[in-house]
Amino acid sequence: MKSIERFTGLLGLVLMAAFLLPYILKLPQMDITLILLGGLGLSIYDYFTSGKDD
């Protein structure tokens, strides 16, 4: 993966985490919090696994 693609992917990941973090910290319902954490975890996993060269 090129460095600019890596940087923009990381920037998008940080922005998404910054958007979801207040909801994750403030929501009283555990089920919605787990769904948000799962979505964030999947995007982190995708970021680290999509950069592998063939």
FENCOR-V679247 format. One record per backbone hydrogen bond with DSSP energy under -0.5 kcal/mol. NH is the residue of the N-H (numbers start at 1). CO is the residue of the C=O. E is the energy in kcal/mol with one decimal. If there is no record, write none. Layout:
nh=NH co=CO e=E
nh=NH co=CO e=E
This chain:
nh=6 co=2 e=-2.3
nh=7 co=3 e=-2.4
nh=8 co=4 e=-2.5
nh=9 co=5 e=-2.1
nh=10 co=6 e=-2.2
nh=11 co=7 e=-2.6
nh=12 co=8 e=-2.3
nh=13 co=9 e=-2.0
nh=14 co=10 e=-2.5
nh=15 co=11 e=-2.4
nh=16 co=12 e=-2.2
nh=17 co=13 e=-2.3
nh=18 co=14 e=-2.5
nh=19 co=15 e=-1.8
nh=20 co=16 e=-2.3
nh=21 co=17 e=-2.2
nh=22 co=18 e=-0.6
nh=24 co=20 e=-2.4
nh=25 co=21 e=-2.4
nh=26 co=22 e=-2.0
nh=27 co=23 e=-2.0
nh=30 co=28 e=-0.5
nh=33 co=29 e=-1.5
nh=34 co=30 e=-2.4
nh=35 co=31 e=-1.7
nh=36 co=32 e=-2.4
nh=37 co=33 e=-2.5
nh=38 co=34 e=-2.3
nh=39 co=35 e=-2.2
nh=40 co=36 e=-2.2
nh=41 co=37 e=-2.6
nh=42 co=38 e=-2.4
nh=43 co=39 e=-1.8
nh=44 co=40 e=-2.0
nh=45 co=41 e=-2.5
nh=46 co=42 e=-2.5
nh=47 co=43 e=-2.1
nh=48 co=44 e=-1.9
nh=49 co=45 e=-1.8
nh=50 co=46 e=-2.0
nh=52 co=49 e=-0.8
